Amino acid sequence: MQALQLTGTGLRYTTDYPQPQCLPGDALIRVRVAGICSTDLEIVKGYAGFTGVLGHEFVGEVVEANDATWLGKRVVGTINISAECNGTCGRRCPEHCPDRTVLGIIGKDGVFADFVTLPLANLLPVPDTIPDEVAVFTEPLAAAIRITEQVPIAQKIPVAVVGPGRLGMLVAQVLQQAGADVTVIGRRAVSLELAAQLGMKIGFADDFAGETFALAVEATGNAAGLAQTLRLVVPQGTVVLKSTYAANPTVDLTPVVVNELNIIGSRCGPFEPALDLLASGKVVTEPFIEGRYALADGIAAFAHAAQPGVRKILLYPDLH
């Protein structure tokens, strides 16, 4: 089958990658569309030490499964897999199971291919009212929603979302829906245009005095953004970290101690409310799409996605 494979020497497109075998309890899924995210770009740089087929944001169609009721269904899938997880370890499973694999990230081939397998337990059917190009945002939108599970969002609480990129704009919309007073913060005027078009408050980090926001979400993917995020939060306020890095950022953590900041790491989130939000139309996704590529042109797609300020690039195995 076609696949974008990350090897020890870099990313390559191949047409002879082995098609995955559908084991009992799994589904074989034909990928319809997949999205490139910042984590994929960091993995190419060396984050997580992964080799194999990249990609974890997708919409697909079930073509093989022991449970015939799934055949032909359009699906999205959660990305953490732990066959032995029973919850007795006290962790939030499977997201923190020590034996988990993670689709396209840890020990499990991902979705930048013609086919992928996932356990049926990981799948959610996509309502007919949600087009593929909207449903493909389910995974990153779920990651944005995760913040609302971790932090109480009081009405009109002043929140900064630092980084108006792929994930940051979803986070901003989710927190605005939850009732927060959101300001989207970027480094360049052009990066803030979409937030302004959506009626959000915008600004540059230097426009704000330190200790301004009760909550700040770091979604820049760089050390400078993290430093600004720490600066912007009021004493005893909360910083939510959404970025993963291939490099090791150097940041002065003195403000964390002096201001007694609460720092929360935030990763995967719930798919059901994400699908509900997408079906409602309350979260906008279409303006985020900046490029559509055939899987065969995946190397060029990654180069496009890696350019500063680019948001969502989509890959299609069957695009001609």
Secondary structure as GFF3:
##gff-version 3
##sequence-region A 1 320
A	DSSP	beta_strand	3	7	.	.	.	ID=ss1
A	DSSP	beta_strand	10	14	.	.	.	ID=ss2
A	DSSP	beta_strand	26	36	.	.	.	ID=ss3
A	DSSP	alpha_helix	38	45	.	.	.	ID=ss4
A	DSSP	three_ten_helix	47	49	.	.	.	ID=ss5
A	DSSP	beta_strand	52	53	.	.	.	ID=ss6
A	DSSP	beta_strand	57	65	.	.	.	ID=ss7
A	DSSP	three_ten_helix	68	70	.	.	.	ID=ss8
A	DSSP	beta_strand	74	77	.	.	.	ID=ss9
A	DSSP	beta_strand	80	81	.	.	.	ID=ss10
A	DSSP	beta_strand	101	103	.	.	.	ID=ss11
A	DSSP	beta_strand	107	108	.	.	.	ID=ss12
A	DSSP	beta_strand	115	119	.	.	.	ID=ss13
A	DSSP	three_ten_helix	120	122	.	.	.	ID=ss14
A	DSSP	beta_strand	123	125	.	.	.	ID=ss15
A	DSSP	alpha_helix	132	135	.	.	.	ID=ss16
A	DSSP	alpha_helix	138	150	.	.	.	ID=ss17
A	DSSP	beta_strand	158	162	.	.	.	ID=ss18
A	DSSP	alpha_helix	166	177	.	.	.	ID=ss19
A	DSSP	beta_strand	181	186	.	.	.	ID=ss20
A	DSSP	three_ten_helix	189	192	.	.	.	ID=ss21
A	DSSP	alpha_helix	193	197	.	.	.	ID=ss22
A	DSSP	beta_strand	201	204	.	.	.	ID=ss23
A	DSSP	three_ten_helix	205	207	.	.	.	ID=ss24
A	DSSP	beta_strand	213	218	.	.	.	ID=ss25
A	DSSP	alpha_helix	223	232	.	.	.	ID=ss26
A	DSSP	beta_strand	233	241	.	.	.	ID=ss27
A	DSSP	alpha_helix	254	258	.	.	.	ID=ss28
A	DSSP	beta_strand	262	265	.	.	.	ID=ss29
A	DSSP	alpha_helix	271	280	.	.	.	ID=ss30
A	DSSP	three_ten_helix	286	288	.	.	.	ID=ss31
A	DSSP	beta_strand	289	294	.	.	.	ID=ss32
A	DSSP	three_ten_helix	295	297	.	.	.	ID=ss33
A	DSSP	alpha_helix	298	305	.	.	.	ID=ss34
A	DSSP	beta_strand	312	316	.	.	.	ID=ss35
###
